[in-house]
Amino acid sequence: MSLALAAELNGYPGPMHVLELGDALGLTPVQRAMAEGLHERMARAALSLGTRIVAMEEELDLLFATGAAEAGSLAALTASIGALNGRLREVHLAAHLAMHDALRPEQRVSYARLRGYAGAR
């Protein structure tokens, strides 16, 4: 879904990829622990939000499958799904923001090079 692509392409590394490239980036034990914690918290929050989104999508499908869909319920349900999708994206982007601050500038440059991002910051 490219939830954090804006961050990834603009010099804000994701914790999972930082961990995958940890040796090449020369992560310190503190940085590695921070990346692990960020990834775990992000994954927990994303799973929770994703579960809620799937349940609401099933509810939306049921409205149409049963012929019970009407403008008011449709508007409310799609607004709720949209809000949860926005929150899910925020969770991913926030992890990138925190990971950016945990790395030294030269590590961020190395990360961009290792990930193949041309002109990355």
All heavy atoms as an XYZ file, in Angstrom:
892
protein
N       0.807     -1.196      0.000
C       0.000      0.000      0.000
C       0.851      1.262      0.000
O       0.325      2.349     -0.080
C      -0.945      0.003      1.205
C      -2.074     -0.997      1.092
S      -3.166     -1.089      2.540
C      -3.589      0.587      2.862
N       2.152      1.108      0.146
C       3.055      2.274      0.134
C       2.669      3.317      1.179
O       2.677      4.513      0.908
C       3.101      2.909     -1.263
O       3.535      1.984     -2.208
N       2.350      2.862      2.363
C       1.886      3.764      3.415
C       2.934      4.787      3.827
O       2.592      5.873      4.269
C       1.422      2.962      4.634
C       0.183      2.103      4.418
C      -0.068      1.220      5.635
C      -1.029      2.962      4.127
N       4.194      4.425      3.697
C       5.248      5.337      4.148
C       6.187      5.733      3.018
O       7.313      6.148      3.263
C       6.022      4.689      5.290
N       5.724      5.632      1.789
C       6.589      5.931      0.656
C       7.103      7.367      0.672
O       8.265      7.620      0.361
C       5.852      5.645     -0.661
C       6.708      5.673     -1.920
C       7.844      4.653     -1.847
C       5.841      5.411     -3.144
N       6.261      8.306      1.065
C       6.693      9.709      1.138
C       7.889      9.859      2.067
O       8.836     10.593      1.775
C       5.547     10.595      1.602
N       7.864      9.156      3.176
C       8.986      9.208      4.117
C      10.201      8.493      3.537
O      11.320      9.030      3.527
C       8.582      8.574      5.448
N       9.975      7.289      3.064
C      11.061      6.441      2.569
C      11.855      7.131      1.457
O      13.085      7.099      1.452
C      10.453      5.131      2.054
C      11.438      4.077      1.691
C      12.151      3.402      2.841
O      11.693      3.467      3.992
O      13.210      2.823      2.578
N      11.174      7.782      0.537
C      11.848      8.395     -0.604
C      12.479      9.747     -0.286
O      13.195     10.302     -1.115
C      10.854      8.568     -1.761
C      10.335      7.273     -2.380
C       9.332      7.588     -3.473
C      11.462      6.402     -2.894
N      12.238     10.247      0.909
C      12.750     11.567      1.276
C      13.660     11.536      2.498
O      13.753     12.512      3.245
C      11.576     12.526      1.482
C      10.939     12.890      0.165
O      11.530     13.617     -0.626
N       9.757     12.355     -0.099
N      14.325     10.404      2.687
C      15.362     10.336      3.705
C      14.907      9.968      5.106
O      15.629     10.225      6.071
N      13.726      9.349      5.222
C      13.215      8.927      6.522
C      13.079      7.409      6.506
O      12.041      6.872      6.140
C      11.870      9.599      6.819
C      11.990     11.072      7.098
C      12.134     11.984      6.060
C      11.988     11.548      8.406
C      12.263     13.344      6.305
C      12.117     12.902      8.662
C      12.255     13.790      7.604
O      12.389     15.126      7.860
N      14.135      6.705      6.907
C      14.167      5.246      6.813
C      13.137      4.565      7.709
O      12.793      5.057      8.779
C      15.578      4.892      7.285
C      16.369      6.139      7.165
C      15.397      7.252      7.394
N      12.700      3.408      7.258
C      11.793      2.589      8.062
C      12.564      1.653      8.970
O      13.642      1.157      8.603
N      12.036      1.389     10.153
C      12.764      0.544     11.110
C      13.020     -0.875     10.616
O      14.085     -1.432     10.880
C      11.882      0.567     12.362
C      10.573      1.110     11.945
C      10.788      1.904     10.711
N      12.091     -1.465      9.875
C      12.304     -2.827      9.404
C      13.487     -2.889      8.444
O      14.362     -3.753      8.568
C      11.054     -3.367      8.716
C      11.210     -4.802      8.232
S       9.728     -5.450      7.460
C       9.772     -4.567      5.901
N      13.544     -1.957      7.506
C      14.651     -1.952      6.546
C      15.963     -1.560      7.218
O      17.032     -2.048      6.837
C      14.351     -1.029      5.372
C      13.191     -1.480      4.548
N      13.130     -2.722      3.951
C      12.031     -0.862      4.227
C      12.001     -2.842      3.297
N      11.300     -1.717      3.450
N      15.895     -0.690      8.199
C      17.101     -0.351      8.964
C      17.648     -1.604      9.640
O      18.858     -1.849      9.612
C      16.816      0.769      9.996
C      17.939      0.872     11.022
C      16.617      2.101      9.291
N      16.777     -2.411     10.205
C      17.221     -3.651     10.846
C      17.813     -4.616      9.812
O      18.833     -5.251     10.076
C      16.069     -4.311     11.600
C      15.628     -3.586     12.863
C      14.321     -4.149     13.390
C      16.724     -3.654     13.926
N      17.186     -4.698      8.644
C      17.698     -5.575      7.594
C      19.091     -5.143      7.145
O      19.924     -5.981      6.789
C      16.754     -5.564      6.391
C      15.423     -6.231      6.649
C      14.394     -5.968      5.557
O      14.644     -5.138      4.655
O      13.324     -6.592      5.617
N      19.344     -3.848      7.163
C      20.631     -3.302      6.715
C      21.533     -2.925      7.890
O      22.524     -2.213      7.707
C      20.381     -2.057      5.845
C      19.580     -2.284      4.568
C      19.188     -0.956      3.932
C      20.354     -3.160      3.603
N      21.206     -3.390      9.057
C      21.888     -2.987     10.284
C      23.397     -3.094     10.250
O      24.098     -2.158     10.659
N      23.916     -4.202      9.754
C      25.377     -4.369      9.712
C      26.012     -3.373      8.750
O      27.011     -2.734      9.070
C      25.747     -5.799      9.319
C      25.400     -6.809     10.407
O      25.240     -6.403     11.583
O      25.272     -8.003     10.073
N      25.423     -3.236      7.573
C      25.962     -2.314      6.568
C      25.882     -0.866      7.043
O      26.719     -0.046      6.664
C      25.214     -2.469      5.251
N      24.886     -0.560      7.869
C      24.738      0.806      8.386
C      25.595      1.056      9.618
O      25.743      2.197     10.041
C      23.272      1.083      8.734
C      22.298      1.092      7.572
C      20.866      1.223      8.082
C      22.640      2.212      6.595
N      26.154     -0.004     10.189
C      26.955      0.146     11.402
C      26.115      0.580     12.594
O      26.541      1.435     13.374
N      24.940     -0.017     12.735
C      24.078      0.350     13.859
C      24.761      0.064     15.185
O      25.415     -0.970     15.347
C      22.763     -0.439     13.815
C      21.786     -0.156     12.690
C      20.526     -1.012     12.877
C      21.425      1.322     12.613
N      24.585      0.947     16.114
C      25.045      0.706     17.479
C      24.000     -0.182     18.165
O      22.857     -0.282     17.690
C      25.166      2.020     18.259
O      23.855      2.575     18.439
C      26.081      3.017     17.548
N      24.358     -0.797     19.266
C      23.363     -1.588     19.997
C      22.141     -0.753     20.405
O      21.007     -1.246     20.353
C      24.134     -2.090     21.221
C      25.564     -2.146     20.760
C      25.710     -0.961     19.842
N      22.351      0.485     20.761
C      21.238      1.361     21.139
C      20.336      1.622     19.931
O      19.111      1.571     20.037
C      21.758      2.686     21.746
C      20.641      3.694     21.915
C      22.448      2.421     23.081
N      20.944      1.892     18.781
C      20.156      2.130     17.571
C      19.379      0.873     17.164
O      18.213      0.959     16.770
C      21.050      2.573     16.413
C      21.578      3.978     16.543
C      22.583      4.299     15.449
O      23.458      3.485     15.131
N      22.444      5.488     14.873
N      20.017     -0.272     17.276
C      19.350     -1.532     16.930
C      18.155     -1.761     17.855
O      17.066     -2.119     17.399
C      20.331     -2.702     17.003
C      19.756     -4.008     16.446
C      20.810     -5.107     16.413
N      21.932     -4.799     15.554
C      21.958     -4.971     14.234
N      20.905     -5.434     13.617
N      23.032     -4.678     13.537
N      18.351     -1.539     19.141
C      17.248     -1.717     20.098
C      16.123     -0.734     19.810
O      14.936     -1.087     19.900
C      17.761     -1.548     21.522
N      16.479      0.490     19.452
C      15.460      1.483     19.129
C      14.678      1.059     17.892
O      13.450      1.134     17.866
C      16.077      2.855     18.908
C      15.050      3.908     18.513
S      15.736      5.545     18.495
C      15.492      5.965     20.206
N      15.377      0.607     16.846
C      14.710      0.154     15.625
C      13.797     -1.036     15.908
O      12.672     -1.096     15.397
C      15.748     -0.203     14.558
N      14.260     -1.955     16.723
C      13.422     -3.114     17.083
C      12.169     -2.671     17.821
O      11.066     -3.136     17.530
C      14.224     -4.100     17.934
C      15.274     -4.853     17.140
C      16.246     -5.634     18.011
O      16.231     -5.481     19.258
O      17.051     -6.399     17.426
N      12.333     -1.756     18.772
C      11.178     -1.258     19.524
C      10.197     -0.510     18.638
O       8.980     -0.692     18.749
N      10.717      0.340     17.766
C       9.854      1.079     16.836
C       9.085      0.124     15.943
O       7.879      0.283     15.722
C      10.684      2.021     15.965
C      11.187      3.301     16.612
C      12.188      3.997     15.692
C      10.019      4.229     16.915
N       9.780     -0.868     15.420
C       9.122     -1.819     14.531
C       8.047     -2.605     15.272
O       6.937     -2.791     14.757
C      10.144     -2.768     13.898
C       9.513     -3.691     12.921
N       9.191     -4.991     13.223
C       9.085     -3.487     11.648
C       8.613     -5.547     12.197
N       8.544     -4.661     11.216
N       8.347     -3.064     16.462
C       7.367     -3.832     17.238
C       6.136     -2.993     17.563
O       5.000     -3.469     17.417
C       8.008     -4.364     18.526
C       9.001     -5.481     18.287
C       9.818     -5.818     19.525
O       9.461     -5.388     20.642
O      10.838     -6.511     19.357
N       6.333     -1.758     17.989
C       5.187     -0.889     18.313
C       4.366     -0.579     17.064
O       3.137     -0.590     17.101
C       5.664      0.389     18.992
C       6.112      0.170     20.448
C       6.382      1.468     21.182
N       7.459      2.254     20.606
C       8.762      2.021     20.794
N       9.154      1.008     21.551
N       9.680      2.804     20.244
N       5.059     -0.305     15.969
C       4.368     -0.018     14.726
C       3.557     -1.237     14.276
O       2.395     -1.113     13.891
C       5.354      0.366     13.632
C       4.690      0.693     12.309
S       5.854      0.839     10.935
C       6.432     -0.835     10.790
N       4.161     -2.397     14.325
C       3.478     -3.619     13.885
C       2.252     -3.913     14.739
O       1.198     -4.281     14.210
C       4.452     -4.802     13.911
N       2.377     -3.729     16.043
C       1.219     -3.955     16.937
C       0.084     -3.009     16.603
O      -1.073     -3.402     16.476
C       1.629     -3.777     18.401
C       1.960     -5.055     19.123
C       2.007     -4.887     20.640
N       2.672     -3.697     21.125
C       3.985     -3.576     21.320
N       4.777     -4.588     21.056
N       4.497     -2.456     21.775
N       0.405     -1.726     16.467
C      -0.620     -0.727     16.171
C      -1.226     -0.973     14.797
O      -2.452     -0.876     14.622
C      -0.032      0.678     16.256
N      -0.391     -1.306     13.815
C      -0.886     -1.554     12.459
C      -1.794     -2.774     12.416
O      -2.829     -2.767     11.740
C       0.284     -1.726     11.496
N      -1.445     -3.811     13.149
C      -2.284     -5.008     13.198
C      -3.646     -4.700     13.803
O      -4.684     -5.111     13.277
C      -1.587     -6.125     13.983
C      -2.374     -7.426     14.116
C      -2.662     -8.028     12.746
C      -1.614     -8.409     14.983
N      -3.638     -3.951     14.878
C      -4.893     -3.575     15.521
C      -5.767     -2.750     14.580
O      -6.962     -3.012     14.418
C      -4.593     -2.788     16.803
O      -5.785     -2.308     17.370
N      -5.171     -1.751     13.952
C      -5.923     -0.912     13.019
C      -6.380     -1.712     11.806
O      -7.524     -1.563     11.351
C      -5.075      0.281     12.576
C      -4.841      1.343     13.643
C      -3.689      2.254     13.247
C      -6.112      2.142     13.879
N      -5.528     -2.552     11.289
C      -5.883     -3.377     10.136
C      -7.044     -4.303     10.427
O      -7.932     -4.493      9.586
N      -7.061     -4.867     11.617
C      -8.168     -5.740     12.020
C      -9.480     -4.962     12.039
O     -10.514     -5.450     11.574
C      -7.870     -6.353     13.405
O      -6.669     -7.131     13.301
C      -9.007     -7.227     13.885
N      -9.421     -3.752     12.561
C     -10.620     -2.907     12.595
C     -11.068     -2.514     11.190
O     -12.268     -2.491     10.888
C     -10.369     -1.679     13.457
C     -10.220     -2.027     14.947
C      -9.719     -0.889     15.796
N     -10.558      0.299     15.721
C     -10.167      1.497     16.123
N      -8.970      1.678     16.627
N     -10.976      2.538     16.030
N     -10.124     -2.206     10.324
C     -10.451     -1.841      8.942
C     -11.124     -3.014      8.230
O     -12.148     -2.839      7.561
C      -9.196     -1.371      8.184
C      -8.726     -0.019      8.735
C      -9.463     -1.285      6.680
C      -7.337      0.400      8.283
N     -10.571     -4.205      8.377
C     -11.150     -5.386      7.736
C     -12.577     -5.614      8.235
O     -13.489     -5.896      7.440
C     -10.266     -6.631      7.966
C     -10.989     -7.906      7.573
C      -8.953     -6.497      7.191
N     -12.794     -5.468      9.533
C     -14.144     -5.659     10.085
C     -15.118     -4.630      9.505
O     -16.268     -4.969      9.164
C     -14.107     -5.559     11.603
N     -14.680     -3.405      9.374
C     -15.555     -2.371      8.811
C     -15.802     -2.598      7.324
O     -16.906     -2.331      6.826
C     -14.981     -0.986      9.058
C     -15.054     -0.566     10.496
S     -14.425      1.111     10.677
C     -15.504      1.681     11.968
N     -14.803     -3.082      6.609
C     -14.990     -3.410      5.194
C     -16.002     -4.551      5.043
O     -16.822     -4.548      4.125
C     -13.660     -3.781      4.533
C     -12.716     -2.619      4.334
C     -13.145     -1.660      3.225
O     -14.079     -1.974      2.453
O     -12.534     -0.580      3.135
N     -15.942     -5.513      5.951
C     -16.927     -6.603      5.941
C     -18.324     -6.059      6.223
O     -19.307     -6.484      5.604
C     -16.544     -7.676      6.959
C     -15.329     -8.474      6.546
C     -14.809     -9.394      7.630
O     -15.274     -9.315      8.799
O     -13.911    -10.199      7.314
N     -18.417     -5.118      7.143
C     -19.693     -4.476      7.446
C     -20.223     -3.728      6.218
O     -21.422     -3.783      5.905
C     -19.517     -3.511      8.626
C     -20.783     -2.923      9.153
C     -20.548     -2.004     10.352
O     -19.516     -2.142     11.042
O     -21.424     -1.146     10.579
N     -19.342     -3.042      5.522
C     -19.721     -2.323      4.303
C     -20.244     -3.302      3.241
O     -21.292     -3.080      2.626
C     -18.518     -1.536      3.767
C     -18.727     -0.700      2.519
C     -19.741      0.410      2.773
C     -17.397     -0.110      2.069
N     -19.527     -4.388      3.058
C     -19.939     -5.401      2.106
C     -21.319     -5.958      2.473
O     -22.185     -6.141      1.608
C     -18.906     -6.520      2.042
C     -19.237     -7.545      0.983
O     -19.279     -7.177     -0.212
O     -19.492     -8.717      1.342
N     -21.514     -6.192      3.762
C     -22.784     -6.734      4.237
C     -23.947     -5.778      3.975
O     -25.051     -6.215      3.634
C     -22.689     -7.068      5.734
C     -23.863     -7.817      6.344
C     -24.054     -9.173      5.658
C     -23.630     -8.015      7.839
N     -23.704     -4.485      4.121
C     -24.751     -3.505      3.830
C     -25.266     -3.676      2.407
O     -26.479     -3.648      2.159
C     -24.224     -2.078      4.001
C     -24.144     -1.505      5.398
C     -23.539     -0.099      5.351
C     -25.510     -1.468      6.056
N     -24.330     -3.843      1.480
C     -24.724     -3.995      0.081
C     -25.278     -5.398     -0.202
O     -26.245     -5.538     -0.943
C     -23.550     -3.669     -0.845
C     -23.317     -2.190     -0.961
C     -22.388     -1.546     -0.155
C     -24.047     -1.435     -1.872
C     -22.183     -0.177     -0.258
C     -23.852     -0.060     -1.984
C     -22.919      0.570     -1.166
N     -24.666     -6.408      0.403
C     -25.107     -7.794      0.162
C     -26.536     -8.022      0.643
O     -27.274     -8.810      0.050
C     -24.153     -8.776      0.838
N     -26.916     -7.342      1.706
C     -28.259     -7.525      2.262
C     -29.264     -6.511      1.732
O     -30.433     -6.548      2.104
C     -28.222     -7.422      3.801
O     -27.765     -6.103      4.163
C     -27.323     -8.483      4.401
N     -28.798     -5.594      0.912
C     -29.694     -4.567      0.392
C     -30.021     -3.481      1.402
O     -30.956     -2.702      1.195
N     -29.251     -3.405      2.478
C     -29.527     -2.435      3.541
C     -28.753     -1.128      3.372
O     -28.886     -0.228      4.205
C     -29.198     -3.050      4.898
N     -27.980     -1.011      2.313
C     -27.174      0.195      2.124
C     -28.074      1.391      1.844
O     -29.032      1.309      1.077
C     -26.200     -0.003      0.964
N     -27.769      2.476      2.496
C     -28.443      3.753      2.249
C     -27.439      4.855      2.498
O     -26.399      4.638      3.092
C     -29.724      3.885      3.084
C     -29.585      3.657      4.584
C     -29.159      4.899      5.351
O     -29.345      6.031      4.853
O     -28.600      4.742      6.424
N     -27.730      6.041      2.003
C     -26.755      7.131      1.971
C     -26.161      7.448      3.342
O     -24.950      7.632      3.470
C     -27.383      8.382      1.362
N     -26.968      7.524      4.374
C     -26.475      7.892      5.705
C     -25.500      6.878      6.276
O     -24.420      7.239      6.753
N     -25.880      5.584      6.229
C     -24.983      4.558      6.776
C     -23.727      4.425      5.928
O     -22.629      4.198      6.451
C     -25.700      3.211      6.891
O     -26.140      2.758      5.625
N     -23.876      4.593      4.623
C     -22.723      4.537      3.730
C     -21.728      5.652      4.053
O     -20.527      5.416      4.184
C     -23.180      4.640      2.275
C     -22.083      4.634      1.220
C     -21.310      3.328      1.247
C     -22.679      4.876     -0.152
N     -22.240      6.864      4.216
C     -21.364      8.004      4.524
C     -20.640      7.807      5.850
O     -19.431      8.046      5.949
C     -22.184      9.297      4.549
N     -21.351      7.367      6.857
C     -20.745      7.183      8.177
C     -19.684      6.090      8.161
O     -18.585      6.259      8.706
C     -21.819      6.866      9.213
N     -20.006      4.982      7.526
C     -19.080      3.852      7.524
C     -17.834      4.154      6.689
O     -16.713      3.861      7.115
C     -19.786      2.595      7.012
C     -19.067      1.276      7.188
C     -18.604      1.057      8.628
C     -19.970      0.136      6.750
N     -18.013      4.747      5.517
C     -16.831      5.053      4.703
C     -15.973      6.133      5.347
O     -14.741      6.094      5.228
C     -17.221      5.447      3.261
O     -18.142      6.536      3.295
C     -17.828      4.270      2.517
N     -16.586      7.066      6.059
C     -15.798      8.070      6.785
C     -14.976      7.411      7.894
O     -13.805      7.757      8.100
C     -16.706      9.147      7.364
N     -15.566      6.455      8.571
C     -14.837      5.743      9.631
C     -13.697      4.926      9.063
O     -12.592      4.902      9.623
C     -15.795      4.826     10.404
O     -16.743      5.593     11.099
N     -13.947      4.263      7.943
C     -12.889      3.479      7.295
C     -11.765      4.407      6.837
O     -10.579      4.113      7.025
C     -13.456      2.669      6.109
C     -14.385      1.566      6.606
C     -12.318      2.075      5.264
C     -15.204      0.899      5.510
N     -12.123      5.540      6.270
C     -11.116      6.509      5.822
C     -10.268      7.019      6.976
O      -9.050      7.146      6.857
N     -10.918      7.298      8.105
C     -10.186      7.779      9.280
C      -9.205      6.720      9.780
O      -8.062      7.038     10.147
C     -11.154      8.187     10.382
N      -9.637      5.463      9.795
C      -8.742      4.395     10.243
C      -7.582      4.198      9.270
O      -6.449      3.958      9.683
C      -9.509      3.085     10.414
C     -10.394      3.000     11.650
C     -11.169      1.677     11.654
C      -9.576      3.120     12.925
N      -7.854      4.304      7.974
C      -6.767      4.213      6.993
C      -5.771      5.348      7.183
O      -4.558      5.152      7.060
C      -7.327      4.221      5.566
C      -7.786      2.856      5.125
O      -7.088      1.871      5.320
N      -8.971      2.782      4.537
N      -6.263      6.535      7.489
C      -5.374      7.662      7.764
C      -4.532      7.420      9.004
O      -3.337      7.723      9.030
N      -5.142      6.864     10.030
C      -4.417      6.557     11.266
C      -3.353      5.488     11.012
O      -2.240      5.565     11.527
C      -5.408      6.117     12.343
C      -4.790      5.723     13.649
C      -4.161      6.904     14.398
N      -3.518      6.421     15.590
C      -2.211      6.503     15.832
N      -1.422      7.123     14.997
N      -1.699      6.005     16.922
N      -3.696      4.497     10.186
C      -2.733      3.440      9.847
C      -1.517      4.039      9.144
O      -0.374      3.705      9.463
C      -3.412      2.401      8.952
C      -2.560      1.239      8.473
C      -2.029      0.421      9.648
C      -3.372      0.363      7.525
N      -1.759      4.942      8.230
C      -0.646      5.591      7.536
C       0.179      6.418      8.509
O       1.418      6.428      8.450
C      -1.186      6.465      6.408
C      -0.086      6.979      5.525
C      -0.606      7.560      4.254
N       0.509      7.799      3.357
C       0.456      8.610      2.329
N      -0.656      9.243      2.042
N       1.517      8.790      1.569
N      -0.477      7.119      9.406
C       0.233      7.914     10.407
C       1.150      7.045     11.262
O       2.285      7.432     11.560
C      -0.772      8.648     11.301
C      -0.120      9.471     12.385
C      -1.109      9.994     13.410
O      -2.321      9.766     13.276
O      -0.642     10.630     14.370
N       0.680      5.877     11.654
C       1.492      4.954     12.463
C       2.773      4.589     11.721
O       3.861      4.598     12.297
C       0.664      3.695     12.824
C       1.549      2.548     13.276
C      -0.371      4.031     13.889
N       2.644      4.286     10.439
C       3.825      3.939      9.644
C       4.768      5.140      9.498
O       5.978      5.013      9.694
C       3.404      3.432      8.263
C       2.921      2.020      8.281
N       3.760      0.942      8.141
C       1.685      1.516      8.434
C       3.067     -0.161      8.211
N       1.794      0.147      8.380
N       4.210      6.285      9.171
C       5.042      7.479      8.977
C       5.721      7.920     10.271
O       6.873      8.368     10.252
C       4.199      8.610      8.395
C       3.774      8.407      6.938
C       2.696      9.411      6.560
C       4.964      8.490      6.003
N       5.038      7.794     11.388
C       5.618      8.181     12.679
C       6.837      7.316     13.009
O       7.823      7.813     13.565
C       4.568      8.092     13.787
N       6.783      6.042     12.644
C       7.937      5.163     12.874
C       9.124      5.617     12.027
O      10.273      5.604     12.498
C       7.570      3.711     12.569
N       8.868      6.040     10.804
C       9.936      6.553      9.946
C      10.520      7.846     10.520
O      11.733      8.048     10.482
C       9.404      6.794      8.526
C       9.245      5.535      7.736
N      10.064      5.215      6.687
C       8.357      4.515      7.842
C       9.692      4.051      6.174
N       8.648      3.615      6.861
N       9.664      8.693     11.019
C      10.115      9.951     11.611
C      11.039      9.689     12.801
O      12.116     10.280     12.903
C       8.895     10.762     12.053
C       9.117     12.181     12.510
C       9.674     13.051     11.397
C       7.797     12.761     13.007
N      10.638      8.788     13.668
C      11.459      8.460     14.834
C      12.765      7.778     14.427
O      13.821      8.041     15.010
C      10.668      7.577     15.796
N      12.703      6.923     13.408
C      13.912      6.226     12.965
C      14.899      7.213     12.363
O      16.104      7.113     12.595
C      13.531      5.155     11.925
C      14.621      4.164     11.624
S      14.909      2.974     12.956
C      16.395      3.650     13.701
N      14.407      8.177     11.640
C      15.259      9.229     11.064
C      16.078      9.898     12.159
O      17.288     10.089     12.025
C      14.377     10.248     10.341
C      15.109     11.444      9.829
N      15.365     12.546     10.610
C      15.633     11.705      8.608
C      16.015     13.437      9.891
N      16.196     12.966      8.678
N      15.419     10.251     13.240
C      16.087     10.962     14.333
C      17.085     10.089     15.082
O      17.981     10.609     15.745
C      15.045     11.521     15.312
C      14.193     12.614     14.679
O      14.576     13.141     13.609
O      13.124     12.918     15.241
N      16.935      8.771     14.962
C      17.832      7.855     15.677
C      19.119      7.556     14.906
O      20.066      7.021     15.472
C      17.101      6.544     15.973
N      19.131      7.902     13.622
C      20.312      7.618     12.802
C      21.151      8.873     12.594
O      20.630      9.978     12.555
C      19.881      7.080     11.431
C      19.130      5.752     11.418
C      18.715      5.400     10.000
C      19.963      4.644     12.029
N      22.445      8.653     12.445
C      23.338      9.759     12.107
C      23.141     10.108     10.633
O      22.737      9.261      9.831
C      24.785      9.359     12.378
C      25.086      9.103     13.868
C      26.571      8.818     14.116
N      27.149      7.826     13.209
C      27.103      6.502     13.410
N      26.501      6.011     14.475
N      27.667      5.679     12.540
N      23.446     11.339     10.240
C      23.269     11.738      8.835
C      23.956     10.795      7.847
O      23.382     10.447      6.811
C      23.869     13.146      8.785
C      23.691     13.670     10.173
C      23.875     12.479     11.078
N      25.166     10.379      8.160
C      25.873      9.497      7.233
C      25.209      8.123      7.127
O      25.278      7.464      6.076
C      27.364      9.363      7.602
C      27.640      8.718      8.930
C      27.672      9.684     10.129
O      27.222     10.836     10.000
O      28.147      9.261     11.196
N      24.551      7.680      8.192
C      23.812      6.416      8.127
C      22.584      6.563      7.220
O      22.246      5.635      6.484
C      23.379      5.969      9.525
C      24.530      5.479     10.385
C      24.086      5.196     11.803
O      23.476      6.048     12.454
N      24.384      3.997     12.279
N      21.939      7.718      7.280
C      20.779      7.950      6.409
C      21.206      7.985      4.939
O      20.510      7.449      4.071
C      20.055      9.230      6.810
C      19.395      9.110      8.183
C      18.442     10.250      8.477
N      19.057     11.561      8.514
C      19.544     12.145      9.608
N      19.496     11.533     10.782
N      20.068     13.352      9.537
N      22.366      8.584      4.670
C      22.889      8.609      3.303
C      23.196      7.181      2.841
O      22.846      6.780      1.719
C      24.131      9.524      3.197
C      24.831      9.359      1.856
C      23.740     10.970      3.432
N      23.833      6.400      3.694
C      24.143      5.004      3.359
C      22.865      4.206      3.135
O      22.778      3.400      2.197
C      24.960      4.344      4.475
O      26.235      4.903      4.546
N      21.876      4.434      3.974
C      20.590      3.749      3.840
C      19.993      4.026      2.459
O      19.570      3.107      1.756
C      19.640      4.203      4.950
C      18.248      3.631      4.851
C      17.941      2.422      5.452
C      17.248      4.301      4.164
C      16.666      1.885      5.364
C      15.974      3.782      4.070
C      15.681      2.574      4.679
O      14.409      2.049      4.584
N      19.958      5.291      2.076
C      19.386      5.666      0.779
C      20.150      4.989     -0.361
O      19.542      4.476     -1.307
C      19.394      7.177      0.618
N      21.446      4.974     -0.256
C      22.267      4.338     -1.296
C      21.984      2.840     -1.343
O      21.754      2.275     -2.417
C      23.753      4.590     -1.028
C      24.694      3.992     -2.068
C      26.160      4.222     -1.733
N      26.529      4.004     -0.346
C      26.699      2.808      0.228
N      26.523      1.699     -0.478
N      27.041      2.697      1.488
N      21.948      2.200     -0.179
C      21.716      0.759     -0.116
C      20.321      0.375     -0.617
O      20.121     -0.710     -1.168
C      21.912      0.247      1.314
C      23.347      0.272      1.816
C      23.393      0.126      3.330
C      24.161     -0.820      1.131
N      19.362      1.253     -0.431
C      17.980      0.998     -0.878
C      17.776      1.406     -2.337
O      16.735      1.129     -2.912
C      16.999      1.736      0.022
C      16.963      1.250      1.453
C      16.119      0.032      1.656
N      14.712      0.387      1.439
C      13.796     -0.468      1.054
N      14.098     -1.733      0.856
N      12.548     -0.078      0.878
N      18.791      2.067     -2.925
C      18.713      2.422     -4.337
C      17.909      3.665     -4.642
O      17.378      3.808     -5.746
N      17.848      4.583     -3.700
C      17.113      5.811     -3.923
C      18.039      6.873     -4.508
O      18.918      7.398     -3.840
C      16.499      6.328     -2.615
C      15.547      5.358     -1.978
C      15.589      5.111     -0.619
C      14.611      4.667     -2.737
C      14.706      4.213     -0.025
C      13.734      3.774     -2.155
C      13.785      3.543     -0.803
O      12.911      2.654     -0.221
N      17.821      7.213     -5.737
C      18.619      8.234     -6.416
C      18.253      9.599     -5.874
O      17.080      9.912     -5.711
C      18.381      8.178     -7.914
N      19.246     10.397     -5.586
C      19.017     11.754     -5.124
C      18.392     11.827     -3.743
O      17.846     12.859     -3.371
N      18.450     10.746     -2.990
C      17.863     10.751     -1.647
C      18.662     11.677     -0.741
O      19.845     11.905     -0.928
C      17.842      9.345     -1.069
N      17.965     12.196      0.268
C      18.590     13.139      1.194
C      19.134     12.433      2.403
O      18.630     11.613      2.991
C      17.567     14.180      1.627
C      17.137     14.998      0.461
C      15.871     15.770      0.782
N      15.304     16.032     -0.520
C      14.080     15.726     -0.881
N      13.265     15.176     -0.055
N      13.649     15.981     -2.065
